[in-house]
Amino acid sequence: MDSTTNPPTIPNRRHSASRAQLLHRIRAEFREMPGLRLTCGQAQRLFGMRPDVCERVFATLVGEGTLTCSPNARYGVRVDVVWQARMSSGG
């Protein structure tokens, strides 16, 4: 093989637009229902995600501070996030 040829490209598995849309949808659902607490399995069924996608999405949401994960592995919105959203919307 010639060293000047480019190696075959691997398609990017991540679709940033669809991932951003999914993150937006999940944030909105948790903010609309502040008492919602879901396991990964429940979230997979509710949002139609594969297990690996669910883990990455929830890790992102926990990392950005939108969600918390309880000791019993249930994810929920942080109370201060809900409060801030309500205050900014005038409610």
Backbone as a printed PyTorch tensor [residue, N CA C, xyz], in Angstrom:
tensor([[[  0.8340,  -1.1750,   0.0000],
         [  0.0000,   0.0000,   0.0000],
         [  0.8770,   1.2360,   0.0000]],

        [[  0.5260,   2.2000,  -0.7360],
         [  1.2400,   3.4570,  -0.8910],
         [  1.0500,   4.3040,   0.3670]],

        [[  2.1170,   4.8730,   0.9080],
         [  2.0270,   5.6570,   2.1420],
         [  1.3410,   6.9990,   1.9410]],

        [[  1.1260,   7.3890,   0.6910],
         [  0.4720,   8.6670,   0.4210],
         [ -1.0540,   8.5360,   0.3290]],

        [[ -1.5530,   7.3110,   0.2690],
         [ -3.0090,   7.1490,   0.2040],
         [ -3.6030,   7.3270,   1.5980]],

        [[ -4.7920,   7.8460,   1.6040],
         [ -5.4790,   8.0580,   2.8740],
         [ -6.1160,   6.7650,   3.3480]],

        [[ -6.0870,   6.5270,   4.6460],
         [ -6.7450,   5.3240,   5.1620],
         [ -8.2590,   5.4790,   4.9990]],

        [[ -8.9570,   4.3660,   4.9160],
         [-10.4090,   4.4710,   4.7660],
         [-11.0080,   5.1910,   5.9750]],

        [[-11.9860,   5.9990,   5.6980],
         [-12.6180,   6.7280,   6.7890],
         [-13.6950,   5.8690,   7.4230]],

        [[-13.8230,   6.0120,   8.7060],
         [-14.8500,   5.3020,   9.4550],
         [-15.9860,   6.2850,   9.6720]],

        [[-17.1990,   5.9120,   9.2950],
         [-18.3010,   6.8530,   9.4760],
         [-18.5230,   7.1650,  10.9480]],

        [[-18.8500,   8.4050,  11.2110],
         [-19.1090,   8.8390,  12.5680],
         [-20.4460,   8.2680,  13.0210]],

        [[-20.4320,   7.4610,  14.0710],
         [-21.6600,   6.8450,  14.5710],
         [-22.5440,   7.8560,  15.2710]],

        [[-21.9570,   8.9090,  15.7280],
         [-22.7190,   9.8970,  16.4780],
         [-23.3270,  10.9230,  15.5430]],

        [[-24.5800,  11.1400,  15.7050],
         [-25.2730,  12.1670,  14.9380],
         [-25.5460,  13.3060,  15.9020]],

        [[-24.7470,  14.3410,  15.8160],
         [-24.8270,  15.4060,  16.8120],
         [-26.1900,  16.0860,  16.8460]],

        [[-26.8460,  16.2390,  15.7210],
         [-28.1620,  16.8900,  15.7150],
         [-29.1950,  16.0290,  16.4270]],

        [[-29.2040,  14.7340,  16.1420],
         [-30.1880,  13.8690,  16.7940],
         [-29.8660,  13.7020,  18.2790]],

        [[-28.5800,  13.7050,  18.6150],
         [-28.2090,  13.6100,  20.0270],
         [-28.6230,  14.8740,  20.7750]],

        [[-28.4150,  16.0280,  20.1740],
         [-28.8230,  17.2870,  20.7980],
         [-30.3350,  17.3230,  20.9860]],

        [[-31.0560,  16.8280,  20.0090],
         [-32.5140,  16.7870,  20.1050],
         [-32.9610,  15.8470,  21.2220]],

        [[-32.3030,  14.7000,  21.3440],
         [-32.6240,  13.7530,  22.4040],
         [-32.3290,  14.3600,  23.7770]],

        [[-31.1830,  15.0000,  23.9210],
         [-30.8370,  15.6520,  25.1880],
         [-31.8770,  16.7180,  25.5360]],

        [[-32.2860,  17.5060,  24.5640],
         [-33.2940,  18.5470,  24.7860],
         [-34.6160,  17.9220,  25.2450]],

        [[-35.0190,  16.8540,  24.5860],
         [-36.2760,  16.1810,  24.9430],
         [-36.2350,  15.6410,  26.3680]],

        [[-35.1350,  15.0020,  26.7350],
         [-35.0270,  14.4200,  28.0800],
         [-34.9910,  15.5270,  29.1310]],

        [[-34.2240,  16.5950,  28.8830],
         [-34.2170,  17.7280,  29.8130],
         [-35.6340,  18.2620,  30.0160]],

        [[-36.3640,  18.4360,  28.9180],
         [-37.7250,  18.9790,  28.9770],
         [-38.6550,  18.0640,  29.7710]],

        [[-38.5570,  16.7650,  29.5540],
         [-39.4220,  15.8260,  30.2800],
         [-39.1630,  15.8870,  31.7820]],

        [[-37.8990,  15.9260,  32.1680],
         [-37.5740,  15.9730,  33.5950],
         [-37.9780,  17.3160,  34.2030]],

        [[-37.8520,  18.3900,  33.4700],
         [-38.2500,  19.7020,  34.0010],
         [-39.7600,  19.8280,  34.1020]],

        [[-40.4780,  19.2130,  33.1740],
         [-41.9420,  19.2410,  33.2200],
         [-42.4860,  18.3990,  34.3710]],

        [[-41.7620,  17.3500,  34.7120],
         [-42.1800,  16.4400,  35.7900],
         [-41.0430,  16.3320,  36.8070]],

        [[-40.8850,  17.3340,  37.6640],
         [-39.7320,  17.3630,  38.5700],
         [-39.6420,  16.1740,  39.5230]],

        [[-40.7370,  15.4930,  39.7630],
         [-40.7000,  14.3230,  40.6370],
         [-40.3320,  13.0420,  39.9160]],

        [[-40.1110,  13.1210,  38.6150],
         [-39.7830,  11.9450,  37.8190],
         [-38.4230,  11.3920,  38.2290]],

        [[-38.3970,  10.1170,  38.5240],
         [-37.1590,   9.4130,  38.8720],
         [-37.1460,   8.1320,  38.0680]],

        [[-36.1650,   7.9910,  37.1910],
         [-36.1060,   6.8380,  36.2900],
         [-34.8060,   6.0690,  36.4270]],

        [[-34.9000,   4.7640,  36.2910],
         [-33.7080,   3.9400,  36.1340],
         [-33.3200,   4.0050,  34.6620]],

        [[-32.1550,   3.5090,  34.3380],
         [-31.7440,   3.4830,  32.9220],
         [-32.7120,   2.6320,  32.1010]],

        [[-33.1390,   1.5090,  32.6480],
         [-34.0640,   0.6470,  31.9260],
         [-35.3830,   1.3470,  31.6160]],

        [[-35.9000,   2.0680,  32.5860],
         [-37.1480,   2.8040,  32.3740],
         [-36.9560,   3.9050,  31.3300]],

        [[-35.8420,   4.6120,  31.4160],
         [-35.5600,   5.6860,  30.4580],
         [-35.3790,   5.1300,  29.0460]],

        [[-34.7630,   3.9650,  28.9380],
         [-34.5890,   3.3440,  27.6220],
         [-35.9420,   3.0950,  26.9660]],

        [[-36.8850,   2.5860,  27.7450],
         [-38.2130,   2.3140,  27.1900],
         [-38.9670,   3.6080,  26.8940]],

        [[-38.9020,   4.5650,  27.8060],
         [-39.6350,   5.8110,  27.6480],
         [-39.1490,   6.6150,  26.4440]],

        [[-37.8330,   6.7050,  26.2890],
         [-37.2560,   7.5330,  25.2350],
         [-36.7930,   6.7460,  24.0060]],

        [[-36.9590,   5.4300,  24.0310],
         [-36.5770,   4.6070,  22.8880],
         [-35.0930,   4.5880,  22.6120]],

        [[-34.2930,   4.4290,  23.6770],
         [-32.8310,   4.4450,  23.5290],
         [-32.2490,   3.0550,  23.7450]],

        [[-31.1360,   2.8000,  23.1010],
         [-30.3580,   1.5950,  23.3830],
         [-29.6610,   1.7900,  24.7280]],

        [[-29.2890,   0.7040,  25.4110],
         [-28.6180,   0.8260,  26.7110],
         [-27.3500,   1.6790,  26.6710]],

        [[-26.5120,   1.5100,  25.6520],
         [-25.2660,   2.2800,  25.5790],
         [-25.5380,   3.7640,  25.3670]],

        [[-26.5540,   4.0750,  24.5700],
         [-26.9150,   5.4750,  24.3390],
         [-27.4530,   6.0840,  25.6280]],

        [[-28.2900,   5.3390,  26.3250],
         [-28.8640,   5.8190,  27.5750],
         [-27.7690,   6.1600,  28.5920]],

        [[-26.8050,   5.2840,  28.7210],
         [-25.7150,   5.5260,  29.6610],
         [-24.9400,   6.7940,  29.3020]],

        [[-24.6470,   6.9790,  28.0170],
         [-23.9010,   8.1700,  27.5960],
         [-24.7170,   9.4430,  27.7860]],

        [[-25.9960,   9.3910,  27.4410],
         [-26.8600,  10.5640,  27.5740],
         [-27.0090,  10.9380,  29.0400]],

        [[-27.2710,   9.9550,  29.8930],
         [-27.4290,  10.2630,  31.3180],
         [-26.1160,  10.7410,  31.9290]],

        [[-24.9980,  10.1860,  31.4920],
         [-23.7000,  10.6650,  31.9830],
         [-23.4980,  12.1240,  31.5900]],

        [[-23.9150,  12.4820,  30.3820],
         [-23.8220,  13.8750,  29.9320],
         [-24.6850,  14.7760,  30.8040]],

        [[-25.9320,  14.3590,  31.0500],
         [-26.8610,  15.1830,  31.8320],
         [-26.4290,  15.3050,  33.2950]],

        [[-25.8590,  14.2590,  33.8450],
         [-25.3200,  14.3430,  35.2130],
         [-24.0870,  15.2310,  35.2150]],

        [[-23.2290,  15.0600,  34.2210],
         [-22.0070,  15.8580,  34.1270],
         [-22.2590,  17.3430,  33.9860]],

        [[-23.3130,  17.7060,  33.2630],
         [-23.6300,  19.1240,  33.1010],
         [-24.4330,  19.6680,  34.2730]],

        [[-24.8350,  18.8000,  35.1910],
         [-25.5440,  19.2470,  36.3850],
         [-27.0500,  19.3300,  36.2480]],

        [[-27.6040,  18.8230,  35.1560],
         [-29.0550,  18.8430,  34.9790],
         [-29.7190,  17.7580,  35.8110]],

        [[-29.1470,  16.5620,  35.7960],
         [-29.7040,  15.4410,  36.5430],
         [-28.7600,  15.0160,  37.6550]],

        [[-29.3380,  14.3100,  38.6070],
         [-28.5480,  13.6450,  39.6410],
         [-28.8820,  12.1650,  39.5770]],

        [[-28.0170,  11.3550,  40.1430],
         [-28.2560,   9.9220,  40.2180],
         [-28.2580,   9.5350,  41.6880]],

        [[-29.3580,   8.9470,  42.1330],
         [-29.4960,   8.5600,  43.5310],
         [-28.7150,   7.2740,  43.8070]],

        [[-28.5360,   6.9450,  45.0800],
         [-27.8350,   5.7000,  45.4110],
         [-28.5330,   4.4460,  44.8560]],

        [[-29.8440,   4.5280,  44.6150],
         [-30.5380,   3.3630,  44.0510],
         [-30.6130,   3.4380,  42.5180]],

        [[-29.7110,   4.2080,  41.9100],
         [-29.5440,   4.3100,  40.4490],
         [-30.7810,   4.8460,  39.7420]],

        [[-31.4430,   5.8110,  40.3540],
         [-32.5630,   6.4990,  39.7060],
         [-32.1140,   7.9220,  39.3970]],

        [[-32.4310,   8.3270,  38.1960],
         [-32.0450,   9.6550,  37.7300],
         [-33.2180,  10.6100,  37.8800]],

        [[-32.9070,  11.8200,  38.3200],
         [-33.9240,  12.8460,  38.4580],
         [-33.3040,  14.2220,  38.3030]],

        [[-34.1640,  15.1900,  38.0420],
         [-33.6930,  16.5560,  37.8540],
         [-33.3020,  17.1480,  39.2030]],

        [[-32.2820,  17.9660,  39.1920],
         [-31.8860,  18.6600,  40.4280],
         [-32.9480,  19.6860,  40.7710]],

        [[-33.2470,  19.8050,  42.0350],
         [-34.2890,  20.7290,  42.4860],
         [-33.9620,  22.1600,  42.1010]],

        [[-32.7200,  22.5780,  42.2250],
         [-32.3770,  23.9590,  41.8870],
         [-32.5130,  24.2320,  40.3930]],

        [[-32.3890,  23.2160,  39.5520],
         [-32.5800,  23.3920,  38.1110],
         [-34.0440,  23.6940,  37.8250]],

        [[-34.9490,  22.9690,  38.4870],
         [-36.3840,  23.2100,  38.3120],
         [-36.7340,  24.6010,  38.8070]],

        [[-36.2070,  24.9800,  39.9660],
         [-36.4950,  26.2990,  40.5520],
         [-36.0430,  27.4000,  39.6010]],

        [[-34.8350,  27.2890,  39.0640],
         [-34.3220,  28.3000,  38.1440],
         [-35.1920,  28.3950,  36.8920]],

        [[-35.6260,  27.2620,  36.3620],
         [-36.4680,  27.2710,  35.1610],
         [-37.7980,  27.9470,  35.4450]],

        [[-38.3690,  27.7070,  36.6020],
         [-39.6470,  28.3220,  36.9440],
         [-39.4870,  29.8280,  37.1630]],

        [[-38.4180,  30.2290,  37.7880],
         [-38.1890,  31.6510,  38.0530],
         [-37.9530,  32.4050,  36.7450]],

        [[-37.2230,  31.7910,  35.8230],
         [-36.9320,  32.4780,  34.5600],
         [-38.1560,  32.5530,  33.6430]],

        [[-39.1230,  31.6360,  33.8540],
         [-40.3280,  31.6800,  33.0230],
         [-41.4560,  32.4830,  33.6770]],

        [[-41.1590,  33.0270,  34.8560],
         [-42.1510,  33.8580,  35.5400],
         [-43.1700,  33.0470,  36.3130]],

        [[-42.9340,  31.7480,  36.5180],
         [-43.9110,  30.9090,  37.2120],
         [-43.4400,  30.5050,  38.5010]]])
